[in-house]
Amino acid sequence: MYPDQKRLNHCQLISLTVKKAYLDQLLPGDIIRFKTKLKTIKNYNTPAAFNRILWWQQKDIKISAYCNNPINITILGRLHPTLLKTIDPRIWPITLEYLRFKLLNRIKKGFSYESFPLASALLLGIKDSIPDTVREVFSELGIGHLLAISGLHMALIGFFFASILYLVLLFIPSASYYMNIRKVTCITTLIFLFLYCALTGFSPSASRAFIMILVFSIAYLLDMSNDNSLNTLAIAAWVILLLNPLSIFSISFQLSFIAVLFLVLVWKIIVKDINIKNKFYKIFFEFLLANIVAFIATLPLIAFYFNKISIVSILGNIIFVPIFSLMILPGLILSIFILLISHNLALYLWRELSHIIDFQVNIMHLITQKINCAIWVIPPSIFNIAIYYTILTSILLLWIYKIKWKKLILLLGTIFCILTIFIPKLHKFNGIKFYILDVGQGLCQVLEIPKQNKIIVIDAGPSFPDGFNTGDTVIAPFLRKIGYKKIDILICSHPERDHIGGVSALIKNFDIKKLYYPLIKSKSLCWQQTLNLISKKGIKTIHVYKDINLNIEKTTIKILPYTNKNLKGISKNERCLVTEIMYKDKKILLCADINKKRELSLLKRKKIPYNVDVVVVPHHGSLSSSSTQFLKTIRPHIAIFSVGFKNSLHLPAQKILDKYKKIGASIYRTDKNGTICISISNTGKLDISCFKNI
């Protein structure tokens, strides 16, 4: 049954994830039926966490759905619009996606398994299938922009097309008499770039790049490009923002316009004073200078958003950008034209390009394995970024005036600007801070001892089979936000994915001094991969089989394992590590996923403190925990539940919530309050603050 006009008017875009689905199992235009639970896309309410809502809103998507197997999807039919309906704004994207899909399948036959994802990203802007390892290599070399249809990408395609067309027109007799060859070439190139933008599915980055080129081309056609480049850039920005106001929050939009703005300023203010007669030296100098300017201009934003800076970015761009931009990309564009004439010839060209891509990627992997190409940094504050750009702009403007030492001022000023990004964050609070992060349905707790510059992480949130990892997107950005690049102690309570899924990401991103975990055997693939990574990194590990007391200044941390040697019929939850933090007579109890049996065991051993100030509720508020006897003993003033928004387990259980309310505990929940921070000053005063105040 095909959707009629009325139903089309009421449809809404949904992000559907299908586990184990292959590229050709569902085609653009397929009308499907599937059973799922629709979810509103939510953010992890933790400082510096990835903004999922904004990222999806830019694609006009607010709802997500998940199917764990393609079998759960039924194909009812396929939309076959007539030629007239194809131009309908609700229909033509389907036709366009179908053409892109067909082209993608053709390309797939000519490329190796390793090179195909890069070829599809370079040509069509489809980046979903690029492995994380390849993304990391491009990021470390500072050439991640090659994976997007950026302004440089679009400009190069336009340049090659315009050059060929211009040469063809020059050889046509009397062409210059009847037309302005340059302007005809410009208009034809714009039409070609629009068609190419359509081929990329009008992706946000490709659309922004096209609009920027369109505005600059109109300025050129009106003979006003030389003196009004800044105004032209401003108009391009306004057009993009009028079409999609959310672009202002797009990282690629900000990086593109900052880079182009400073390139325009440098060329208007500085380059005009530099005279190089040799054409080859001039081209190389301008290419090198463009890379240096782009690196310096975007440095604070890259540090702010990605917390990582490539120290070989300029060299990486000099080496690899010409290869990808002057060889691989033109070859891919040329192959589309050849495909219209001969499929076999296009296939031959794709195979040759595949060898080149594979060779380049292998070299990149080799370089990043031998050299530490990137460094992690603490994200600069908005104030620091504002100071950076104020000083940088002032230095450029000083070049206009006849200052005796202006070159030295330019050099020293630039160095000073860059150093402002690497200023270490001062930890002024005199006491301790304890955070329960919002990581969805899972658990991550962070103890900060600011004056000692120490950070302890207890559990690391969940990871998911589709590759999404809260360690990467929530916990690591948060730790850098509060000013840390290393983890002094990492405690894994037990090997379940919702508690240790993010550990692998933390190991990759941070220098971990010590790692504590219980003697629990688990066949979980997630845990086995984590253990292999721990071994590979050579992290000092402590298997906790007896009580451990750690003292850091005036803070005491007790780690309590399951000590009964009889393990028959004992669950992983019962054998969790329980952690107690004591500072200035204040007690914080972290219960992980212990059940009622373990609670009673701890009570018998007299290991549980009386009248605790804060308890992170056992097992996310499950009915299997929080026994009456346990609660009567600990009598917490504050009870914190780490749970996901509308989680499928329906936690916390209302009966457990009522139990804690009955004993007079103040209730806080990560699904409603976001990340929760407990501050205890050196005078013993306890304060609680939340990311969200509901």
N, C-alpha and C positions, 0 to 999 in steps of 0.2 A: 504494500500500500504506500503510495507516494504522498508526501506532505503537500497539502493544498496551500493556497495563498494565505488563508487565515492562520493556519498552524505555523507557517513560516514566520509570520509577524510576531508570534509569541515564543519562538524558540530562543534558547539561550546557549551560549557556548559553554562546553564542559570539557575539562581535561580528564580524559579516560586513560588509565594505565592498565595494560593487559599483560600479565606475567606470561613469559614463554611464547609470546606472539612473534611471528616472523614478518618480514617486510611485505611479503606478497599475500599474506592471509586476509588482510583487510585492505580494500582499495578505496581511494577517494571517490565519493559518490555512493558508497554502499549504505543502504538503509538497514540499520541493525536494531536488534532488541537484546537487552541484557539486564540481568538482575543484579542490583548493587545498592549500596547505601550512599546516597549523595551527601557530600560534606562541603560545608562552606570553607574555603581556604582560609587558614588561620596562621598568624605569626607565632613564633616562639617569643614570648614576652620576656626576653633577656637582653640587657644592654649589648649593643654591637652585633646581635644575631642577624642572620640573613633575613631581609624583608621579603617574605614570600608573597604577601598580599600585593605589594606594589609591583613585584616582578610579573605576577599573573595579570594584574589590572592593565598593564601596558599591552597585554595581548587580548584585553577585553574579556577575561575569564575570571569568574569568582567562585566557581563550583568545581570540585574534583570528584572522581569516582575511580574505583579499583575493581578489577576482575582478576582472580588468581589463576585463571586458565582460559585459553581461547574457546574451549568447549562450552563455556558458559555464555557464549555470544552466538546469537542466531542471525544470519543474514537474510533479511526479508526480500531484498531486491536491490536494484541499483538505479540511481537517478540518471535519466537520459533526457536532458533538457533539449528543447528545440533550439534552433539558431537564434530565434527571437528572444527566448528565455535566458540564453547564455549571457546576455548583456545585463540581466537583472543583477543588481548589486548583492542579492542574497544567493544567486546561483553561480555567477561566473567564477568565484573563487574555487568552487568544486571542480569545474572544468579545467581551470588552471592547475590545480593540484594534481589532477589526473594526468595532464601532460607532463608535469614535473616528475610524477611517479614513473611514467613510461620511460622518460629520459634517464632517470636514475637507474632503472633496471638495465637499460642498454649499457650505461657506463660501467655498471657492476661487472659485466662480462669481460671488460677489458683491463680491469685493475686487480691487483692482488688483494688478499684479505686485509693486509696491513695498510695499503695505500688508498683503498677505496674510500674510507671515511674522510681522509684529507682531501681527496679529489672532489667529493660531494660537497664538502664545506667550502672549498675555494671557488667552485663553479656555481653551486646552487644555494650556498649559505646554510646547508643542512649539517648541523654540528652534533646532533644527538648521538651518533654512533662512534664519535671519536673517543678512544680509550682515555681514561684519566691519566695514565702514565704519559701519553703523548701530549695531553694538555699541560701537564706539569713541566715537561721538557721545553715546550714553547714558552711557557711562563717564565721559567728560570733563565732562558736566553733573552727574555725581553722582547719576543716577537709574537706574542699572543694575538696581536692585532691582525696577523695574517689569516687567522682562522675565521675572521668575520668579514662580511662585505662592507669594508670601511670606506672612508673617503679616498684613501690612497688606492685601494682596490679598484673602486669605480673610476677614479681619475686615470689610472693606468690603462684600463680597458678602453675608456674614451680616447685616450692618447693614441693607442695603437690603431683603433678604427679610424680616427680622424687622419692619422698620418697616411694610411693606405688610400683612403678616399681622396685626400688632397693630391697625392701623387698621380692617381688615376685621372682626376680632373685636369691636372696640368698637361697631360698628354692628349687631351681632347682638343682638337683644333677650334680656335675661336671661343673656347669656354670662358676665358678671362674677359672677353669682349662683352658677352651677354650677361655675365653674373659676377658677383664678388665671391671668388672661390673660397676665401677664408670664412666668410659668413655662411655660405651654403654648406660648407663642411661642418661648421659649428651647429647649424640647425639639424642637419642629417644625423650628426653624432648624438644630439639630444634625443632624437627619436629612437636611435639604436639603444641608448642607455635606458630609456623608458621601457623598451621591450625586454632588455636584460633585467631590469628591476622587477618586471612582471615574472620573469623566469625564476627569480629568487623567491617568489611568493610575496613580494612587497614586504619583505622582512623589515623591522624597524630600522636597523642599521643601514640597510641598502636604501630605504626610502629617504632617510636623513641625508645620506651621501648624495643621492640624486637631486634632492631639493637644493642642497648647497651648491652643487655644480650648475643646476638650472639657474639659480639667482646670479651666480658669477658670469654665466654665459649670456644672460640677458643684459647684464651690465656691459659686457664686451660688445654685444650687438648694438648697444646704444652709445658705444664709444666713451664710456665713463668708468672703465675698470681700473685704469692706472691710478687715478687720484682719489677714488672713493672705495678702496678695498675694505676699509674698516666699516663704512656704512653698508656696503654690500654684505659683509659678514653678519652685521646686526640684522639686516632684513631677512637673511636666510634663517637666522635663529628665530625671529618673530614668526615667520611662515611655519616653521616646524612646530613651534609651541602653539600656534593657533590651530593647527591640524590635530595635534595631540599634546595637550598641556602637561600630561604626565612625563613627557620627554625630559622635562627639567630635572627629574630625579634619576634619569637614566645615566649610568656610569659612562657608557660609550658616548653619549651626547656631551657630557661635561668634558671628558678627555679630548674628544675631537675638537670642540670649539676652543678650549684653552690652548691646545697645540697649534691650531690654525691662527688664533689671535696673536700668539707670541711669534709665530713664523712671519706673519704680516708685519708686525712691529719691528722685528729684527731686520727684515729686508728693506723696510722703509727708512729705518734709522741708521743701521750699521753697514749693511752690505753695500749700499750705494757709495760708501766712502772707500771701499776696498777694490782695487784695480788689479786684476790678474789677466795678463794678455794671452797666455797659453790656454786654449779651449779645454784641453783634457784636464789640466790642473784646476781650471775654473769649475768644471762640472763636478770633479771629485771634491773640491773644497766646499761647494754649495751643498752637495749630498751629505758630506760629513757634518757641516754646520747645521743642516736641517735636522739630522739625527740628534745632535747635541742639544739644540734648542728644544726639540720635542721632549727629550728626556728630562731636561731641567724644568720645563713648563709643567709637565704632568707628574713630576716626582711626588709632591705632597698629596695629590689625589690618589695616586697608586698606593702610597703608604697608608693613607686613611682607609681606603676601601679593601685593599688586599693584604695589608700588614706585611708585605713582602716586596723587596726591591731587587731587581736584577742588576748586579754590579758589572755585567758584561753586555748590557743592553745595547750600547752604542756599537760595540764590536759585532754583536750578534746581528744587528740590523744591517751593518755594512757588508757582512758575509752572506747572510741568507736572504735578505729582502731582494737583492738583484736576481738571485737564482729563482725564487718563487715568482717574483713580479715580472721579470723580463724573459723567463724561459717557460716555467710551468704554467702560469696563468694564461699567457697568450696561446700556448699550445692547447689548453683546454677550450678556450674560446674558438680557436681555429677548428678544433675537432667537431664542434657543433655544426659549422658550415659544411665541413667535409661529410658529415653524417647525412646531410641532405642529398649528397651526390653518390657516396659509396660507403656502405656500412663496413665493409672489409678494410678499407683504407683508414676509416676512423678507428676501427678496432686495433689496427697496427700502431697508430699514433698513441692510443691509450696505453698499450702495452709498453711502449718506449717511455712514456711519461711515468708509468707505474714504476719502472726501474729507477728513474731519476728520483722520484719521491722516496722510494724505499732506501736508496743510497743516502739521501740527505737526512732522513730520520735516523738512520743508523749512526751517522756522524754526530748528530745532535745528542743521541743517547750516550755515545762514547765520550763526548765533551763533558756532559753533565755528570757522568760517573767519575771522571778523572779530576774535575775541578768543581769546587763549591761556587756555583754561578750566581746564587741569590742568597740574600740574608733576610731573616725575619726582623721586623722593627715594631716598636710600640706605635700605634696610630697617633699622629699628631692631633692636637685639639683644633677646633674651628678657629680659635684665636690665633694659634701658631700659623695656620694656613693663611689667614688674612694678612698677618705680618709678613709672611713669605712673599705673597704676591704684591703687597704694597712696596716692599723693598726692591723686588725684582723689576717692577714697572718704573720705579723711581730711578734705578740705575740705568735703564734703557733711555729714559728721557734726559738724563744728564749727558748722554752722548751728543745730544743736539748742540749743547753749549761748548764753547772752546775752553775746556778745562785741560790743564797741563797734563795731569796724570789720569786721564779718563780711562785708558786701557787697563791700568793697574786697579783703578776703582771698580771697573767692570769685573775683573777677575776676582778681586778680594770680596766684593759684594756678593757675587754668585756663590763663592765658597761659603760665606757667612750664611746665605740663604739655605744652602744644602745642609749645613750643620744644625740649623734650627729644627730640621726634621728628626735628627738623631739625639736630641736632648732627652736624657732619661727622665722618667716620671718620678717625682718626689712623693714618697709615702709619708704623709704628715700625721696621720691618725695614731694616737698613742693608746693602743689597746689591741683588740682583735676584732675581726669581722668574719662572720660566718654566713655564707650564701647557700640557698637552696635554689638551683637554677630551674627555670621552666624549660624542660627538654621533652615535653609531651608525656606520653605514658612510659615513664622510666624514672631514673634517679641520678642526679649528680649534685654533689655538695662540695663546697670549696671553703677552706679555712685560710684566711689571710692574716699573717702577723706582720703588719706594715713596717714597724721599726726595725725588725730583723730581716726585712725583705724576703720573707719566707712564704711559700704557698703550698698548701696540702690539698690534694684533690681526692675525694672519696667517691668512687664510682664515676662513670663517665657517660651516662645516658645511652640511648638505643642507637642502633644502626638498622638499616632495612635492606632486604634482598635486592632492591632496585639500585642500590649504591648510595642512597642518601644516608649521611652520617652526621649525627648531632655533634660529634667531636669536632668535625670540620666546620660546620655551619653555625654552631651555637657556642660551644665551650671554648674552643681555641680563640675565636674573636673576643669573647668576654674576658679571658685571661690577659690578652694583650691590651684590651681596653683599660683594665685596671693596673696595667704597667708591668707585666711579667713575661719573660721569654724562656723561663725554665720552671720546672716543677720539682720541688724538693722531695716530696713524698707523694706517691700515688698508691691508694689503697683500693683493691678490688674486693668487694664483699663476697661475691660468689659468681660463678661463670654462667650468668644468664644474659641474653642479648640486650634486655632493657637496662641492664646495669653496666655491662662491659663492652657494648657495641662500639662506643666512641673511643675506647682505649687505643685502638690501632692508629686512629687519627692523631691522638695526643702524642703517641710515641714518634710519629713521623714529624710532627710540628714542634716538639719541645725536647729539650735536654732533660731527661728524667733521672734524678739522682738515685732514688730507691723506690722499689715497688714491692708492696706487701700483698700476698694473696693466700687463701686457705688451701689446705691439702684436699682438694676435691677433684676427682677425675670426671672429665666430661668429654663426650664425643662430639660436642657442638663444633661445627666447622668454624664458626666465628671465634670461639675460644682457642681452637687449635691454631688458627691463623695468627691470633694475638700472641700465643706462646712462641710461635716461630719467629715473629717479629721482635719479641723481647730478646730472644736468644741471638738473633742477627745483630741487634743494636748493642748487645753486651751490657744491658741494664742490670744493675745489682738487684737481685731478687731475694726476698725473705719469705720462706714458707712459714706461715703462722700456725703453729701447733700447740703453743702455750701462750698465756697472757703476756702482752708486751706493754711496757710503759715507756713513752717517749716524752722527754722534757725539753721544750724550747723556751728558754728564758723562764717566764712565770706561767707558761701554758703547759698543761699536762694532757697527753693524749694516750688513752688506754685502748688497746686493741684486744678484744675478747673472742677467741675462737671456740668452736665446739670441741670439747676435750674428752668426751666419752669415746673410748676405743672401739666400742661395739657399734659398728656402722650399718648393721643389717636392718633394712627397711627404713633407714634414715634419709630423708629427702635433702636436696641441695639447700632448700630454704632453711631447714632446721640447722644446717651447718654453716650458715652465714657468719661473716665477721661482724661483730657488734663493736661500735666505736663510741667512746665517751670522751668529751672534751671538757676540761675544767680550767677556769680562769677567774681569779678574784672571787672565789666562792660561788661562782655561777657554773651551772652544769648543763651541758647539751648532750643528749643521748641520741645516737644514730642507730636505728634498729634494722636497717636493710629490709630483708624479706622474712625475718624470723616468724615462726608460727607459735601457737600456744604452748606446745611441748617445750620448745626452746625457752620461751619466757619463764615457764615454771622451773626449768633447769637452772637458769640464771638466778632466779629467786632463791633456790635451794643452796646454791653456791655463794649466795650473798654478794653477787657481783653487780647487782643493779642498785644505783643510788636512790635514796629517798628524796622526794620533793624536788624533782629536776625542774630547771627553768624552761628548757625547750626540749621537745621530743619530735624527731622526724618519725612519724607514725609507721609502725611495722607494716610491711607488705601493702603499701599504698592505701591502707584503710580497708583491707579485705576482712571478711568474716572469719577467716582462719587464724586471725591474730587479735591482739589487744584484749586479752582475757581480763575479767573483772579484778582478779587478784593482782595482776600486773599493774593495772591502772591505779588501784588503791595504794600500791607501793610507790610508784614514781610520781603520781599526782602532779602532772606538768602544768605550768602556768600558761605555756604556749604549745599548741599542737599543730604541726605542719604536715599537710598531706601533699605528696608529690604525685600528681595525676594528670592525665591528658584530657583535653577538652572533649566532652561527650565521648569518652573512650568506650570501646565495645565491651569491656569488662564491667561497666557500670560502677566504677569505683570513684570515690569512697562509698561504702555501703552506708545507708542511712542509719542503720542500727549502731554502727561504729561511731558515726558523727554524734549521735545522741549520747553515747557513752561518755565521750570526751566533754561534751557540753554539760553533762550532769555533774562531773567533778569540777566544773568551773574553769576549764581550759579555754583560752582564746583560740579560735579556729582560723587558720590560714591555709589557702589552697593555691597551688601553682596554676591551676586551670582558671582561677578567678582573679588571683592577685599577681600573677606573673612571678618573676624572680623575687625571692624574699631575702632580705638582708638583716641579720642580727648583729648589732654593734655593741660591744662591751668595752667601756672606757677603762683607763687605768685606775679609776676611782670605784669601779664595780657597777657603774650605771649601765643598764641594759636598754637599748632602743631597738625598735623594729620598724623597717621601712619596706615598701613594696614597689615594684615596677609599675603596677597598676593599682589605683586606689578605687576599689568597687564597694 
